[in-house]
Amino acid sequence: MATVDHMGKTFEIDEDGFIDAFESWCPEWV
Protein backbone atom coordinates (compact mmCIF):
# COMPACT_ATOMS: atom_id res chain seq x y z
CA MET A 1 0.00 0.00 0.00
CA ALA A 2 1.21 3.51 -0.72
CA THR A 3 2.17 5.95 2.02
CA VAL A 4 2.46 9.70 2.42
CA ASP A 5 4.59 11.56 4.98
CA HIS A 6 2.99 14.64 6.52
CA MET A 7 4.21 16.69 9.49
CA GLY A 8 6.54 13.93 10.65
CA LYS A 9 3.98 11.11 10.48
CA THR A 10 3.51 8.42 7.85
CA PHE A 11 -0.01 7.60 6.69
CA GLU A 12 -1.11 4.66 4.54
CA ILE A 13 -3.32 5.75 1.67
CA ASP A 14 -5.55 3.89 -0.77
CA GLU A 15 -5.27 3.92 -4.56
CA ASP A 16 -7.24 7.19 -4.71
CA GLY A 17 -4.92 8.99 -2.27
CA PHE A 18 -7.25 8.91 0.72
CA ILE A 19 -6.25 7.69 4.19
CA ASP A 20 -6.99 3.97 4.31
CA ALA A 21 -8.72 3.78 7.71
CA PHE A 22 -10.64 6.12 9.99
CA GLU A 23 -8.31 5.14 12.85
CA SER A 24 -5.41 6.74 10.94
CA TRP A 25 -6.89 10.25 11.11
CA CYS A 26 -5.37 12.74 13.56
CA PRO A 27 -5.28 16.53 14.09
CA GLU A 28 -2.03 16.77 12.10
CA TRP A 29 -3.77 15.51 8.97
CA VAL A 30 -6.57 18.10 9.06
N, CA, C and O atoms as a GROMACS GRO file, in nm:
protein
  120
    1MET      N    1   0.085  -0.118   0.000
    1MET     CA    2   0.000   0.000   0.000
    1MET      C    3   0.090   0.124   0.000
    1MET      O    4   0.198   0.123   0.058
    2ALA      N    5   0.045   0.227  -0.063
    2ALA     CA    6   0.121   0.351  -0.072
    2ALA      C    7   0.114   0.428   0.060
    2ALA      O    8   0.022   0.410   0.139
    3THR      N    9   0.214   0.512   0.082
    3THR     CA   10   0.217   0.595   0.202
    3THR      C   11   0.247   0.739   0.165
    3THR      O   12   0.299   0.768   0.057
    4VAL      N   13   0.212   0.828   0.257
    4VAL     CA   14   0.246   0.970   0.242
    4VAL      C   15   0.298   1.018   0.378
    4VAL      O   16   0.242   0.983   0.482
    5ASP      N   17   0.405   1.097   0.376
    5ASP     CA   18   0.459   1.156   0.498
    5ASP      C   19   0.407   1.298   0.511
    5ASP      O   20   0.414   1.376   0.416
    6HIS      N   21   0.355   1.330   0.630
    6HIS     CA   22   0.299   1.464   0.652
    6HIS      C   23   0.325   1.504   0.796
    6HIS      O   24   0.284   1.433   0.889
    7MET      N   25   0.391   1.615   0.816
    7MET     CA   26   0.421   1.669   0.949
    7MET      C   27   0.486   1.565   1.040
    7MET      O   28   0.453   1.555   1.159
    8GLY      N   29   0.579   1.489   0.985
    8GLY     CA   30   0.654   1.393   1.065
    8GLY      C   31   0.586   1.260   1.089
    8GLY      O   32   0.640   1.176   1.161
    9LYS      N   33   0.469   1.238   1.033
    9LYS     CA   34   0.398   1.111   1.048
    9LYS      C   35   0.379   1.049   0.912
    9LYS      O   36   0.370   1.118   0.810
   10THR      N   37   0.373   0.916   0.909
   10THR     CA   38   0.351   0.842   0.786
   10THR      C   39   0.210   0.784   0.788
   10THR      O   40   0.170   0.719   0.885
   11PHE      N   41   0.136   0.808   0.680
   11PHE     CA   42  -0.001   0.760   0.669
   11PHE      C   43  -0.011   0.666   0.550
   11PHE      O   44   0.045   0.694   0.444
   12GLU      N   45  -0.082   0.554   0.567
   12GLU     CA   46  -0.111   0.466   0.454
   12GLU      C   47  -0.232   0.522   0.381
   12GLU      O   48  -0.330   0.563   0.443
   13ILE      N   49  -0.223   0.522   0.249
   13ILE     CA   50  -0.332   0.575   0.167
   13ILE      C   51  -0.379   0.470   0.068
   13ILE      O   52  -0.303   0.378   0.032
   14ASP      N   53  -0.502   0.483   0.022
   14ASP     CA   54  -0.555   0.389  -0.077
   14ASP      C   55  -0.516   0.434  -0.217
   14ASP      O   56  -0.442   0.531  -0.234
   15GLU      N   57  -0.565   0.363  -0.317
   15GLU     CA   58  -0.527   0.392  -0.456
   15GLU      C   59  -0.576   0.528  -0.505
   15GLU      O   60  -0.526   0.579  -0.605
   16ASP      N   61  -0.673   0.587  -0.434
   16ASP     CA   62  -0.724   0.720  -0.471
   16ASP      C   63  -0.654   0.832  -0.395
   16ASP      O   64  -0.683   0.950  -0.419
   17GLY      N   65  -0.564   0.798  -0.303
   17GLY     CA   66  -0.492   0.899  -0.227
   17GLY      C   67  -0.556   0.939  -0.096
   17GLY      O   68  -0.516   1.036  -0.033
   18PHE      N   69  -0.658   0.863  -0.055
   18PHE     CA   70  -0.725   0.891   0.072
   18PHE      C   71  -0.667   0.803   0.182
   18PHE      O   72  -0.620   0.692   0.154
   19ILE      N   73  -0.671   0.851   0.306
   19ILE     CA   74  -0.625   0.769   0.419
   19ILE      C   75  -0.707   0.641   0.421
   19ILE      O   76  -0.828   0.642   0.403
   20ASP      N   77  -0.637   0.528   0.445
   20ASP     CA   78  -0.699   0.397   0.431
   20ASP      C   79  -0.799   0.361   0.540
   20ASP      O   80  -0.890   0.282   0.516
   21ALA      N   81  -0.784   0.416   0.662
   21ALA     CA   82  -0.872   0.378   0.771
   21ALA      C   83  -0.903   0.498   0.860
   21ALA      O   84  -0.819   0.585   0.879
   22PHE      N   85  -1.023   0.501   0.912
   22PHE     CA   86  -1.064   0.612   0.999
   22PHE      C   87  -0.970   0.625   1.118
   22PHE      O   88  -0.944   0.736   1.164
   23GLU      N   89  -0.920   0.513   1.170
   23GLU     CA   90  -0.831   0.514   1.285
   23GLU      C   91  -0.700   0.587   1.257
   23GLU      O   92  -0.630   0.625   1.351
   24SER      N   93  -0.665   0.607   1.131
   24SER     CA   94  -0.541   0.674   1.094
   24SER      C   95  -0.551   0.826   1.100
   24SER      O   96  -0.449   0.895   1.096
   25TRP      N   97  -0.672   0.880   1.109
   25TRP     CA   98  -0.689   1.025   1.111
   25TRP      C   99  -0.637   1.081   1.242
   25TRP      O  100  -0.645   1.015   1.346
   26CYS      N  101  -0.584   1.204   1.237
   26CYS     CA  102  -0.537   1.274   1.356
   26CYS      C  103  -0.538   1.424   1.327
   26CYS      O  104  -0.551   1.464   1.211
   27PRO      N  105  -0.525   1.507   1.430
   27PRO     CA  106  -0.528   1.653   1.409
   27PRO      C  107  -0.423   1.702   1.310
   27PRO      O  108  -0.446   1.801   1.240
   28GLU      N  109  -0.308   1.636   1.303
   28GLU     CA  110  -0.203   1.677   1.210
   28GLU      C  111  -0.248   1.666   1.064
   28GLU      O  112  -0.203   1.743   0.980
   29TRP      N  113  -0.334   1.573   1.036
   29TRP     CA  114  -0.376   1.552   0.897
   29TRP      C  115  -0.472   1.660   0.850
   29TRP      O  116  -0.468   1.701   0.734
   30VAL      N  117  -0.558   1.708   0.939
   30VAL     CA  118  -0.657   1.810   0.906
   30VAL      C  119  -0.585   1.939   0.891
   30VAL      O  120  -0.647   2.041   0.863
   0.00000   0.00000   0.00000
